[in-house]
Amino acid sequence: MRRAKKEASGALTVRMDPETRRKVDAAAKRRGLTTGALLRSLAVEAAERDKAAERLLRQLEELDPDDASDAP
Amino acid sequence: MRPARVFDASVFIAAQRGSRSALDAVGSALRATPGSVVVPTIAVLEYRSAPRVPARWRAWFEGVVSTLGTVSLDVRAARLGARAARHAARAGRRLSPADAAVVGCGAVYGASVIVTADGDFDGIPGFTVERVAPAA
């Protein structure tokens, strides 16, 4: 119930060890972002990449082999 | 964490020829964690140099490159690639400038695995080689 409420609100708690937290904070600072904004942008980028990858995998199944006889 | 992999152009050419292991390697790369597989720009040059690559394969390759990401041949990569070429020459093997560039780019990226259909990358210090079949 609590989880469902949280998902609906879009809130997310991420737990990490102190060393990882320091690294993530530093990476965000270097980019002029808050840690949350950095994690959000990386997650969105990963989701978009997965979508592109799935499309490329589908295309790969449909491509006919070619002898590539002129390949260098 | 799985070591980062650098893809040689020969893998894409082998995939185009219908090599199952090359197709599987590219498929795994597309499913891998972002940043764990990279294509050196020299591989883009090599693959795109063939005058008769079918348009659908070319478009697919460009999509793969843009999804996986590239690493460019800068001065540091050139130096590291040259070092690998000298090492190979001392061992009686020839590493072409393009292959040396793949090694240098991989080293700069922090990769430790070269995925290739060629035998030219064997015995390069700091790298293991994952070989795919060159054709179906």
Backbone of each chain as ProteinMPNN parsed JSONL, in Angstrom:
{"seq_chain_A": "MRRAKKEASGALTVRMDPETRRKVDAAAKRRGLTTGALLRSLAVEAAERDKAAERLLRQLEELDPDDASDAP", "coords_chain_A": {"N_chain_A": [[0.841, -1.206, 0.0], [1.863, 1.226, 0.955], [4.013, 1.305, -0.733], [2.734, 1.383, -3.226], [1.492, 3.851, -3.071], [3.695, 5.481, -2.953], [4.874, 4.936, -5.426], [2.939, 5.989, -7.093], [3.166, 8.647, -6.506], [5.612, 9.184, -7.544], [7.856, 9.404, -6.063], [11.054, 8.242, -4.919], [13.188, 6.195, -3.058], [16.601, 5.777, -2.735], [19.03, 3.61, -1.618], [22.402, 3.62, -0.645], [25.853, 2.67, -0.081], [28.128, 4.579, 2.037], [30.511, 5.276, 0.648], [29.903, 4.918, -2.07], [27.866, 6.783, -2.205], [29.293, 9.151, -1.793], [30.798, 9.197, -4.147], [28.785, 9.386, -6.089], [27.582, 11.795, -5.381], [29.732, 13.514, -5.902], [30.014, 13.18, -8.662], [27.609, 14.253, -9.537], [27.904, 16.893, -8.674], [30.047, 17.737, -10.255], [28.752, 17.952, -12.66], [27.038, 19.965, -12.201], [24.581, 19.332, -11.124], [21.858, 18.223, -9.002], [22.065, 15.367, -6.82], [19.846, 13.73, -7.086], [18.781, 14.644, -9.528], [20.792, 13.885, -11.273], [20.731, 11.056, -11.034], [18.157, 10.598, -11.954], [18.35, 11.513, -14.631], [20.231, 9.728, -15.641], [18.855, 7.317, -15.391], [16.675, 7.722, -17.08], [18.008, 7.993, -19.478], [19.1, 5.415, -19.702], [16.757, 3.935, -19.98], [15.816, 4.896, -22.418], [17.885, 4.081, -24.041], [17.634, 1.311, -23.83], [15.245, 0.979, -25.186], [15.969, 1.744, -27.782], [17.865, -0.233, -28.224], [16.303, -2.563, -28.196], [14.79, -2.128, -30.488], [16.815, -2.235, -32.411], [17.628, -4.882, -32.106], [15.352, -6.214, -32.986], [15.341, -5.355, -35.647], [17.681, -6.583, -36.476], [16.99, -9.253, -36.544], [15.432, -9.273, -38.778], [17.071, -8.668, -40.883], [18.61, -9.695, -43.899], [21.303, -11.978, -44.369], [24.464, -10.937, -45.77], [27.074, -11.171, -48.144], [29.202, -9.481, -47.739], [31.421, -9.033, -49.347], [33.072, -7.022, -50.178], [34.192, -5.975, -47.958], [36.65, -4.263, -45.942]], "CA_chain_A": [[0.0, 0.0, 0.0], [2.767, 2.375, 1.046], [4.805, 1.273, -1.956], [1.87, 1.824, -4.323], [1.305, 5.294, -2.899], [4.972, 6.112, -3.291], [5.04, 4.83, -6.883], [1.998, 6.925, -7.718], [3.659, 10.021, -6.304], [6.866, 9.352, -8.276], [8.994, 9.476, -5.127], [11.887, 7.038, -4.914], [14.306, 6.238, -2.115], [17.715, 4.935, -3.169], [20.012, 3.45, -0.542], [23.743, 3.233, -1.099], [26.847, 2.764, 0.984], [28.665, 5.949, 2.088], [31.529, 5.537, -0.378], [29.182, 5.103, -3.341], [27.148, 8.057, -2.086], [30.269, 10.238, -2.013], [31.14, 9.207, -5.573], [27.628, 9.863, -6.852], [27.464, 13.232, -5.082], [30.81, 14.224, -6.608], [29.693, 13.153, -10.104], [26.513, 15.214, -9.745], [28.45, 18.243, -8.479], [30.847, 18.051, -11.448], [27.826, 18.291, -13.757], [26.171, 21.056, -11.767], [23.241, 18.78, -10.885], [21.655, 17.591, -7.7], [22.249, 13.917, -6.946], [18.584, 13.181, -7.593], [18.645, 14.977, -10.951], [21.743, 13.043, -12.016], [20.22, 9.685, -11.066], [16.976, 10.589, -12.826], [18.739, 11.633, -16.04], [20.884, 8.471, -16.036], [17.828, 6.275, -15.501], [15.898, 7.991, -18.292], [18.91, 7.675, -20.592], [19.184, 3.952, -19.782], [15.476, 3.434, -20.496], [15.769, 5.234, -23.846], [18.858, 3.223, -24.699], [17.03, -0.027, -23.9], [14.228, 1.02, -26.236], [16.705, 1.741, -29.053], [18.504, -1.542, -28.357], [15.26, -3.529, -28.563], [14.449, -1.872, -31.891], [17.939, -2.729, -33.221], [17.601, -6.349, -32.056], [14.264, -6.643, -33.884], [15.822, -5.125, -37.017], [18.726, -7.573, -36.754], [16.321, -10.518, -36.889], [14.81, -9.155, -40.096], [18.067, -8.396, -41.916], [19.129, -10.869, -44.601], [22.765, -11.975, -44.413], [25.062, -10.398, -46.981], [28.424, -11.772, -48.141], [30.168, -8.442, -47.359], [32.629, -9.407, -50.084], [33.945, -5.862, -50.394], [34.617, -5.424, -46.66], [38.108, -4.096, -45.878]], "C_chain_A": [[0.873, 1.252, 0.0], [3.581, 2.503, -0.238], [3.997, 1.823, -3.127], [1.667, 3.336, -4.275], [2.543, 6.046, -3.362], [5.2, 6.093, -4.807], [4.157, 5.854, -7.582], [2.503, 8.362, -7.597], [4.94, 10.284, -7.094], [8.07, 9.423, -7.372], [9.758, 8.156, -5.133], [13.012, 7.21, -3.895], [15.383, 5.29, -2.605], [18.706, 4.848, -2.019], [21.344, 3.029, -1.137], [24.728, 3.391, 0.046], [27.522, 4.143, 0.924], [29.692, 6.255, 0.998], [30.867, 5.771, -1.743], [28.468, 6.451, -3.324], [28.086, 9.234, -2.354], [30.601, 10.356, -3.505], [29.997, 9.793, -6.408], [27.429, 11.363, -6.633], [28.501, 14.036, -5.862], [30.525, 14.292, -8.102], [28.597, 14.164, -10.414], [27.04, 16.646, -9.662], [29.249, 18.678, -9.711], [29.958, 18.494, -12.609], [26.877, 19.419, -13.385], [24.739, 20.602, -11.518], [23.107, 18.356, -9.433], [21.836, 16.085, -7.918], [20.99, 13.274, -7.526], [18.43, 13.425, -9.088], [19.588, 14.119, -11.794], [21.198, 11.622, -12.136], [19.009, 9.583, -11.994], [17.394, 10.626, -14.3], [19.434, 10.352, -16.513], [19.856, 7.36, -16.246], [17.006, 6.465, -16.78], [16.722, 7.641, -19.528], [18.988, 6.156, -20.79], [17.901, 3.376, -20.37], [15.373, 3.719, -21.998], [16.716, 4.353, -24.646], [18.292, 1.807, -24.86], [16.007, -0.103, -25.029], [14.897, 0.947, -27.614], [17.318, 0.368, -29.292], [17.484, -2.601, -28.773], [14.883, -3.376, -30.029], [15.543, -2.444, -32.807], [17.976, -4.257, -33.237], [16.492, -6.895, -32.963], [14.689, -6.493, -35.339], [16.816, -6.211, -37.424], [18.106, -8.904, -37.175], [15.754, -10.474, -38.302], [15.816, -8.954, -41.228], [18.537, -9.695, -42.569], [20.651, -10.819, -44.59], [23.27, -11.505, -45.777], [26.51, -10.89, -46.984], [29.524, -10.781, -47.755], [31.501, -8.661, -48.071], [33.582, -8.238, -50.299], [34.423, -5.259, -49.079], [36.132, -5.31, -46.606], [38.763, -5.195, -45.041]], "O_chain_A": [[0.689, 2.181, -0.787], [3.813, 3.594, -0.759], [4.496, 2.622, -3.919], [1.669, 4.009, -5.306], [2.473, 7.069, -4.043], [5.651, 7.075, -5.396], [4.575, 6.502, -8.542], [2.286, 9.184, -8.487], [5.324, 11.435, -7.3], [9.199, 9.496, -7.855], [9.176, 7.088, -5.328], [13.697, 8.232, -3.872], [15.105, 4.119, -2.864], [19.169, 5.866, -1.505], [21.398, 2.18, -2.027], [24.491, 4.128, 1.003], [27.493, 4.801, -0.116], [29.736, 7.372, 0.484], [31.226, 6.696, -2.472], [28.471, 7.173, -4.321], [27.727, 10.186, -3.047], [30.676, 11.455, -4.053], [30.223, 10.593, -7.316], [27.144, 12.106, -7.572], [28.199, 15.096, -6.411], [30.757, 15.318, -8.741], [28.649, 14.851, -11.434], [26.676, 17.502, -10.469], [29.152, 19.821, -10.156], [30.363, 19.311, -13.436], [26.006, 19.786, -14.174], [23.797, 21.379, -11.676], [24.097, 18.156, -8.73], [21.769, 15.595, -9.046], [21.074, 12.376, -8.364], [18.006, 12.539, -9.831], [19.232, 13.68, -12.887], [21.204, 11.047, -13.224], [18.857, 8.606, -12.726], [16.868, 9.873, -15.119], [19.248, 9.934, -17.657], [19.979, 6.56, -17.173], [16.682, 5.5, -17.472], [16.212, 7.073, -20.494], [18.945, 5.673, -21.922], [17.946, 2.437, -21.165], [14.896, 2.877, -22.759], [16.411, 3.934, -25.763], [18.456, 1.185, -25.909], [15.91, -1.107, -25.734], [14.464, 0.201, -28.492], [17.299, -0.142, -30.413], [17.779, -3.446, -29.618], [14.679, -4.366, -30.733], [15.251, -3.053, -33.836], [18.313, -4.861, -34.255], [16.674, -7.915, -33.627], [14.439, -7.371, -36.164], [16.8, -6.695, -38.556], [18.627, -9.594, -38.051], [15.611, -11.511, -38.951], [15.459, -9.058, -42.401], [18.826, -10.675, -41.882], [21.238, -9.753, -44.778], [22.595, -11.657, -46.795], [27.113, -11.013, -45.918], [30.652, -11.187, -47.474], [32.569, -8.498, -47.481], [34.765, -8.44, -50.571], [34.992, -4.167, -49.066], [36.836, -6.157, -47.157], [39.984, -5.205, -44.884]]}, "seq_chain_B": "MRPARVFDASVFIAAQRGSRSALDAVGSALRATPGSVVVPTIAVLEYRSAPRVPARWRAWFEGVVSTLGTVSLDVRAARLGARAARHAARAGRRLSPADAAVVGCGAVYGASVIVTADGDFDGIPGFTVERVAPAA", "coords_chain_B": {"N_chain_B": [[31.865, -6.608, -11.36], [31.391, -6.784, -14.881], [34.118, -6.842, -17.208], [34.863, -4.022, -19.364], [34.14, -4.015, -22.871], [35.608, -3.83, -26.116], [34.671, -3.367, -29.447], [35.742, -4.704, -32.492], [35.761, -3.818, -36.002], [35.473, -6.082, -37.52], [33.666, -7.761, -36.272], [31.145, -6.722, -36.833], [31.122, -6.988, -39.563], [31.24, -9.745, -39.737], [28.798, -10.335, -38.541], [27.097, -9.304, -40.457], [27.617, -11.142, -42.419], [26.287, -13.259, -41.478], [27.244, -14.725, -39.318], [26.66, -16.663, -36.527], [27.783, -16.464, -33.95], [28.815, -13.89, -34.007], [26.491, -12.392, -34.365], [25.245, -13.01, -31.953], [27.072, -11.849, -30.189], [26.803, -9.12, -30.767], [24.13, -8.821, -30.11], [24.238, -9.364, -27.332], [25.781, -7.209, -26.559], [24.038, -5.102, -27.035], [22.2, -5.601, -25.083], [23.6, -5.167, -22.831], [24.915, -3.46, -19.874], [24.742, 0.085, -20.067], [27.578, 1.668, -21.461], [29.311, -0.416, -21.021], [30.157, -1.623, -23.276], [31.905, -0.64, -26.161], [32.43, 1.13, -29.245], [35.196, 1.657, -31.233], [36.069, 4.631, -33.027], [37.595, 4.146, -35.259], [36.708, 1.686, -36.08], [34.268, 2.343, -37.09], [35.059, 3.8, -39.3], [36.344, 1.753, -40.745], [34.247, -0.11, -41.205], [32.459, 1.458, -42.624], [33.927, 1.954, -44.876], [33.652, 0.05, -46.835], [32.479, -0.232, -50.11], [29.997, -1.245, -50.843], [28.038, -1.756, -48.908], [24.897, -2.924, -47.962], [22.033, -0.746, -47.761], [20.228, -1.159, -45.619], [21.727, -2.608, -43.764], [23.716, -0.782, -43.263], [22.279, 1.294, -42.067], [21.399, -0.023, -39.792], [23.851, -0.565, -38.552], [24.714, 2.046, -37.978], [22.794, 2.735, -36.092], [23.448, 0.937, -34.049], [26.011, 1.8, -33.371], [25.449, 4.354, -32.43], [23.911, 3.727, -30.247], [25.547, 2.084, -28.61], [27.801, 3.674, -28.261], [30.871, 5.536, -28.809], [34.488, 5.536, -28.932], [37.132, 7.745, -29.402], [40.105, 8.107, -31.436], [42.488, 9.538, -29.82], [45.493, 11.399, -28.921], [46.634, 10.038, -26.777], [45.48, 7.516, -27.0], [46.555, 6.818, -29.467], [49.269, 6.623, -28.833], [49.23, 4.496, -26.998], [48.221, 2.485, -28.621], [50.29, 2.32, -30.486], [52.287, 1.365, -28.857], [51.327, -1.204, -28.356], [51.482, -2.201, -30.953], [54.242, -2.209, -31.351], [54.98, -4.073, -29.424], [53.749, -6.352, -30.459], [55.175, -6.584, -32.839], [57.746, -7.143, -31.892], [57.279, -9.662, -31.016], [57.087, -10.959, -33.322], [54.766, -10.643, -34.745], [52.303, -8.936, -36.758], [50.613, -5.98, -36.165], [48.157, -4.194, -37.565], [47.918, -0.652, -38.416], [45.213, 0.157, -38.083], [44.191, -1.863, -36.423], [45.868, -1.496, -34.247], [44.964, 0.963, -33.463], [42.429, 0.284, -32.54], [43.14, -1.166, -30.261], [44.448, 0.854, -28.78], [42.358, 2.704, -28.417], [40.637, 1.12, -26.942], [42.166, 0.737, -24.651], [42.348, 3.333, -23.617], [39.692, 3.711, -23.031], [39.395, 1.983, -20.984], [38.795, -0.617, -21.36], [39.076, -4.192, -21.253], [38.712, -6.307, -22.798], [38.79, -7.47, -26.082], [36.601, -7.764, -28.693], [36.366, -9.663, -31.525], [36.634, -10.831, -34.971], [38.961, -11.493, -36.007], [42.342, -12.864, -35.947], [44.314, -11.253, -35.167], [44.669, -9.952, -32.744], [45.658, -11.444, -30.717], [47.531, -12.126, -27.751], [48.062, -9.561, -26.777], [49.221, -7.488, -24.266], [47.343, -6.97, -21.287], [44.868, -7.315, -22.396], [42.159, -9.525, -23.063], [40.939, -11.746, -25.555], [37.911, -12.081, -27.261], [36.712, -14.228, -29.478], [34.805, -14.242, -32.45], [33.066, -16.162, -34.96], [34.084, -15.658, -38.346], [32.223, -15.829, -40.402], [29.017, -17.235, -41.498]], "CA_chain_B": [[31.418, -5.935, -12.591], [31.964, -7.361, -16.086], [35.053, -5.885, -17.819], [34.358, -3.354, -20.568], [34.529, -4.661, -24.127], [35.731, -2.966, -27.288], [34.314, -4.155, -30.627], [36.455, -4.483, -33.738], [34.834, -3.769, -37.152], [35.282, -7.429, -38.084], [32.481, -8.381, -35.654], [29.965, -6.252, -37.556], [31.191, -7.594, -40.9], [30.871, -11.153, -39.533], [27.343, -10.359, -38.297], [26.479, -9.086, -41.77], [27.765, -12.399, -43.175], [25.405, -14.272, -40.882], [27.901, -15.496, -38.262], [25.792, -16.744, -35.339], [28.477, -15.971, -32.755], [28.909, -12.423, -34.118], [25.143, -11.86, -34.101], [25.02, -13.135, -30.504], [27.928, -10.866, -29.495], [26.186, -7.797, -30.919], [22.903, -8.873, -29.315], [24.614, -9.221, -25.917], [26.252, -5.835, -26.359], [22.871, -4.22, -26.984], [21.475, -5.851, -23.828], [24.527, -4.959, -21.709], [24.84, -2.194, -19.137], [25.292, 1.199, -20.853], [28.978, 1.997, -21.199], [30.17, -1.588, -20.848], [30.644, -2.0, -24.61], [32.146, 0.593, -26.914], [32.924, 0.945, -30.61], [36.173, 2.704, -31.558], [35.682, 5.317, -34.272], [38.32, 3.519, -36.377], [35.857, 0.589, -36.547], [33.242, 2.992, -37.92], [35.733, 4.103, -40.57], [36.582, 0.502, -41.472], [32.985, -0.7, -41.667], [31.845, 2.347, -43.62], [34.786, 2.056, -46.06], [33.221, -0.894, -47.872], [31.633, 0.555, -51.021], [28.734, -1.865, -51.25], [27.253, -2.223, -47.755], [23.47, -2.645, -48.209], [21.539, 0.402, -46.98], [19.595, -1.585, -44.359], [22.806, -2.97, -42.835], [24.404, 0.466, -42.897], [21.411, 2.012, -41.111], [21.426, -0.792, -38.544], [25.166, -0.337, -37.942], [24.732, 3.4, -37.399], [21.983, 2.676, -34.871], [24.217, 0.22, -33.021], [27.106, 2.677, -32.942], [24.95, 5.466, -31.616], [23.393, 3.174, -28.984], [26.642, 1.604, -27.754], [28.748, 4.766, -27.982], [32.171, 5.407, -29.477], [35.68, 6.12, -28.31], [37.911, 8.283, -30.511], [41.559, 7.961, -31.404], [43.21, 10.763, -29.463], [46.95, 11.182, -28.883], [46.95, 9.005, -25.785], [45.099, 6.231, -27.593], [47.534, 6.533, -30.523], [50.51, 6.169, -28.189], [49.012, 3.163, -26.423], [48.1, 1.571, -29.753], [51.633, 2.139, -31.054], [53.023, 0.492, -27.936], [50.854, -2.571, -28.613], [52.01, -2.617, -32.255], [55.67, -2.533, -31.153], [55.025, -5.323, -28.669], [53.413, -7.433, -31.393], [56.288, -6.721, -33.799], [58.851, -7.828, -31.2], [56.902, -11.078, -30.894], [57.032, -11.514, -34.67], [53.425, -10.523, -35.333], [52.028, -7.589, -37.255], [49.336, -5.374, -35.788], [47.976, -3.097, -38.527], [47.596, 0.619, -37.75], [43.801, 0.19, -37.681], [44.032, -2.741, -35.254], [46.553, -0.832, -33.128], [44.057, 2.034, -33.011], [41.377, -0.378, -31.743], [43.747, -1.474, -28.961], [44.675, 2.123, -28.08], [41.053, 3.256, -28.006], [40.148, 0.252, -25.878], [42.956, 0.997, -23.442], [41.921, 4.645, -23.086], [38.333, 3.569, -22.493], [39.425, 1.116, -19.798], [38.319, -1.954, -21.718], [40.103, -5.229, -21.142], [38.332, -7.4, -23.697], [38.587, -7.09, -27.481], [35.731, -8.714, -29.38], [36.847, -9.591, -32.897], [36.601, -12.048, -35.777], [40.336, -11.647, -36.503], [43.312, -13.465, -35.037], [45.432, -10.309, -35.037], [44.761, -9.314, -31.428], [46.119, -12.4, -29.695], [48.792, -11.871, -27.045], [48.294, -8.152, -26.435], [49.173, -7.38, -22.805], [46.236, -6.21, -20.709], [43.6, -7.62, -23.062], [41.799, -10.872, -23.501], [40.242, -11.672, -26.842], [36.735, -12.923, -27.459], [36.667, -14.409, -30.919], [33.57, -14.713, -33.073], [33.33, -16.758, -36.275], [34.038, -14.588, -39.347], [31.089, -15.976, -41.324], [28.044, -18.271, -41.082]], "C_chain_B": [[32.133, -6.549, -13.799], [32.941, -6.366, -16.727], [34.481, -5.28, -19.097], [34.937, -4.022, -21.814], [34.625, -3.631, -25.243], [35.511, -3.845, -28.519], [35.131, -3.718, -31.839], [35.435, -4.496, -34.897], [34.518, -5.167, -37.678], [34.051, -8.121, -37.488], [31.226, -7.991, -36.439], [29.93, -6.847, -38.967], [30.768, -9.07, -40.804], [29.359, -11.276, -39.299], [26.6, -10.209, -39.625], [26.538, -10.368, -42.611], [26.953, -13.54, -42.573], [26.063, -15.129, -39.819], [27.054, -15.473, -36.991], [26.49, -16.143, -34.12], [28.628, -14.443, -32.798], [27.558, -11.777, -33.83], [24.838, -11.915, -32.604], [25.832, -12.088, -29.733], [27.316, -9.47, -29.585], [24.892, -7.73, -30.094], [23.202, -8.686, -27.834], [25.058, -7.796, -25.619], [25.072, -4.877, -26.219], [22.071, -4.404, -25.695], [22.332, -5.507, -22.61], [24.302, -3.605, -21.039], [25.42, -1.075, -20.001], [26.737, 1.489, -20.463], [29.884, 0.795, -21.088], [30.688, -2.13, -22.18], [30.82, -0.722, -25.411], [32.702, 0.246, -28.299], [33.962, 2.031, -30.882], [35.824, 3.347, -32.899], [36.41, 4.729, -35.484], [37.498, 2.346, -36.936], [34.73, 1.137, -37.424], [33.839, 3.273, -39.289], [35.9, 2.826, -41.398], [35.28, -0.056, -42.047], [32.386, 0.143, -42.788], [32.679, 2.48, -44.886], [34.35, 1.112, -47.177], [32.229, -0.191, -48.794], [30.229, 0.005, -51.217], [27.926, -2.411, -50.063], [25.77, -1.906, -48.023], [22.939, -1.575, -47.244], [20.95, -0.029, -45.638], [20.635, -1.976, -43.324], [23.521, -1.71, -42.346], [23.584, 1.22, -41.842], [21.428, 1.307, -39.757], [22.744, -0.54, -37.804], [25.222, 1.036, -37.278], [23.913, 3.455, -36.107], [22.732, 2.01, -33.737], [25.319, 1.127, -32.469], [26.578, 3.778, -32.038], [24.389, 4.962, -30.279], [24.522, 2.75, -28.057], [27.588, 2.729, -27.348], [30.108, 4.48, -28.598], [33.286, 5.954, -28.604], [36.617, 6.516, -29.456], [39.403, 8.073, -30.321], [42.189, 9.315, -31.085], [44.701, 10.426, -29.326], [47.314, 10.065, -27.909], [46.629, 7.611, -26.339], [46.104, 5.829, -28.678], [48.829, 5.999, -29.923], [50.359, 4.75, -27.639], [48.874, 2.105, -27.526], [49.462, 1.281, -30.37], [52.46, 1.219, -30.167], [52.634, -0.979, -28.163], [51.404, -3.092, -29.943], [53.487, -2.991, -32.144], [55.821, -3.863, -30.437], [54.747, -6.506, -29.603], [54.569, -7.677, -32.361], [57.463, -7.462, -33.166], [58.571, -9.32, -31.066], [56.731, -11.728, -32.277], [55.649, -11.464, -35.309], [53.217, -9.103, -35.831], [50.645, -7.146, -36.797], [49.17, -4.165, -36.708], [47.687, -1.797, -37.775], [46.142, 0.678, -37.285], [43.58, -0.68, -36.437], [44.717, -2.134, -34.023], [45.68, 0.29, -32.569], [42.926, 1.46, -32.161], [41.911, -0.653, -30.338], [43.922, -0.183, -28.142], [43.374, 2.731, -27.569], [40.488, 2.433, -26.849], [40.858, 0.536, -24.569], [42.522, 2.315, -22.796], [40.542, 4.539, -22.44], [38.307, 2.753, -21.203], [38.881, -0.269, -20.07], [39.449, -2.963, -21.525], [39.76, -6.443, -22.002], [38.157, -6.822, -25.106], [37.718, -8.172, -28.116], [36.013, -8.567, -30.867], [36.598, -10.904, -33.63], [37.995, -12.346, -36.314], [41.232, -12.326, -35.466], [44.428, -12.501, -34.688], [45.642, -9.769, -33.631], [45.287, -10.242, -30.332], [47.417, -11.921, -29.049], [49.073, -10.416, -26.727], [48.167, -7.99, -24.921], [48.002, -6.52, -22.331], [44.885, -6.51, -21.319], [43.393, -9.122, -23.211], [40.962, -10.71, -24.762], [39.042, -12.608, -26.825], [36.538, -13.037, -28.959], [35.298, -14.881, -31.391], [33.936, -15.301, -34.434], [33.187, -15.681, -37.345], [32.855, -14.679, -40.308], [30.178, -17.09, -40.829], [28.642, -19.657, -41.236]], "O_chain_B": [[33.337, -6.803, -13.748], [32.643, -5.173, -16.79], [33.72, -5.924, -19.82], [36.062, -4.522, -21.811], [33.836, -2.688, -25.311], [36.085, -4.929, -28.628], [35.203, -2.534, -32.169], [34.375, -5.111, -34.783], [33.436, -5.409, -38.213], [33.457, -8.981, -38.138], [30.352, -8.824, -36.681], [28.866, -7.166, -39.496], [30.044, -9.579, -41.659], [28.721, -12.204, -39.796], [25.61, -10.894, -39.881], [25.639, -10.647, -43.404], [26.94, -14.652, -43.101], [25.511, -16.162, -39.44], [26.764, -14.408, -36.446], [25.878, -15.405, -33.349], [28.575, -13.781, -31.761], [27.476, -10.756, -33.147], [24.247, -10.988, -32.051], [25.353, -11.514, -28.755], [27.308, -8.725, -28.605], [24.6, -6.715, -29.463], [22.505, -7.937, -27.15], [24.751, -7.246, -24.562], [25.096, -3.961, -25.397], [21.359, -3.499, -25.261], [21.846, -5.551, -21.479], [23.604, -2.735, -21.56], [26.476, -1.254, -20.608], [27.072, 1.548, -19.28], [31.105, 0.948, -21.061], [31.56, -2.999, -22.202], [29.981, 0.176, -25.348], [33.35, -0.783, -28.491], [33.644, 3.215, -30.774], [35.334, 2.67, -33.803], [35.907, 4.802, -36.605], [37.579, 2.046, -38.127], [34.293, 0.486, -38.373], [33.208, 3.018, -40.315], [35.632, 2.817, -42.599], [35.214, -0.426, -43.219], [31.873, -0.387, -43.773], [32.212, 3.05, -45.872], [34.653, 1.356, -48.345], [31.246, 0.383, -48.324], [29.354, 0.718, -51.708], [27.216, -3.407, -50.199], [25.423, -0.753, -48.28], [23.339, -1.509, -46.081], [21.143, 0.651, -44.63], [20.456, -1.71, -42.135], [23.88, -1.595, -41.174], [24.128, 1.717, -40.855], [21.467, 1.952, -38.71], [22.756, -0.329, -36.591], [25.714, 1.174, -36.158], [24.289, 4.133, -35.151], [22.664, 2.46, -32.593], [25.527, 1.206, -31.259], [27.177, 4.097, -31.011], [24.395, 5.695, -29.29], [24.474, 3.017, -26.856], [28.111, 2.74, -26.234], [30.451, 3.33, -28.873], [33.058, 6.725, -27.672], [36.867, 5.724, -30.365], [39.893, 7.889, -29.207], [42.396, 10.136, -31.978], [45.113, 9.296, -29.588], [48.193, 9.249, -28.185], [47.398, 6.664, -26.171], [46.462, 4.658, -28.799], [49.415, 5.044, -30.434], [51.248, 3.913, -27.796], [49.348, 0.978, -27.382], [49.758, 0.142, -30.734], [53.235, 0.398, -30.658], [53.483, -1.869, -28.162], [51.752, -4.267, -30.06], [53.937, -3.959, -32.756], [56.674, -4.678, -30.788], [55.428, -7.53, -29.541], [54.904, -8.821, -32.669], [58.1, -8.298, -33.807], [59.49, -10.136, -31.01], [56.298, -12.875, -32.394], [55.387, -12.155, -36.293], [53.882, -8.174, -35.373], [49.648, -7.835, -37.01], [49.955, -3.219, -36.639], [47.257, -1.834, -36.622], [45.865, 1.195, -36.203], [42.871, -0.282, -35.513], [44.214, -2.241, -32.904], [45.658, 0.535, -31.363], [42.51, 2.073, -31.178], [41.225, -0.406, -29.346], [43.584, -0.139, -26.959], [43.298, 3.21, -26.438], [39.932, 2.982, -25.897], [40.236, 0.572, -23.507], [42.352, 2.395, -21.58], [40.262, 5.192, -21.435], [37.349, 2.81, -20.432], [38.546, -1.011, -19.147], [40.627, -2.62, -21.622], [40.432, -7.472, -21.941], [37.47, -5.819, -25.297], [38.06, -9.354, -28.079], [35.911, -7.468, -31.413], [36.38, -11.947, -33.013], [38.191, -13.347, -37.004], [40.922, -12.358, -34.275], [45.38, -12.868, -33.999], [46.687, -9.184, -33.349], [45.349, -9.863, -29.162], [48.292, -11.378, -29.723], [50.216, -10.064, -26.433], [47.126, -8.316, -24.349], [47.714, -5.472, -22.909], [43.862, -6.026, -20.834], [44.334, -9.878, -23.452], [40.358, -9.663, -24.996], [39.143, -13.77, -26.43], [36.233, -12.051, -29.629], [34.707, -15.795, -30.816], [34.984, -14.98, -34.994], [32.267, -14.866, -37.272], [32.523, -13.691, -40.964], [30.502, -17.798, -39.876], [27.98, -20.651, -40.938]]}, "name": "protein", "num_of_chains": 2, "seq": "MRRAKKEASGALTVRMDPETRRKVDAAAKRRGLTTGALLRSLAVEAAERDKAAERLLRQLEELDPDDASDAPMRPARVFDASVFIAAQRGSRSALDAVGSALRATPGSVVVPTIAVLEYRSAPRVPARWRAWFEGVVSTLGTVSLDVRAARLGARAARHAARAGRRLSPADAAVVGCGAVYGASVIVTADGDFDGIPGFTVERVAPAA"}
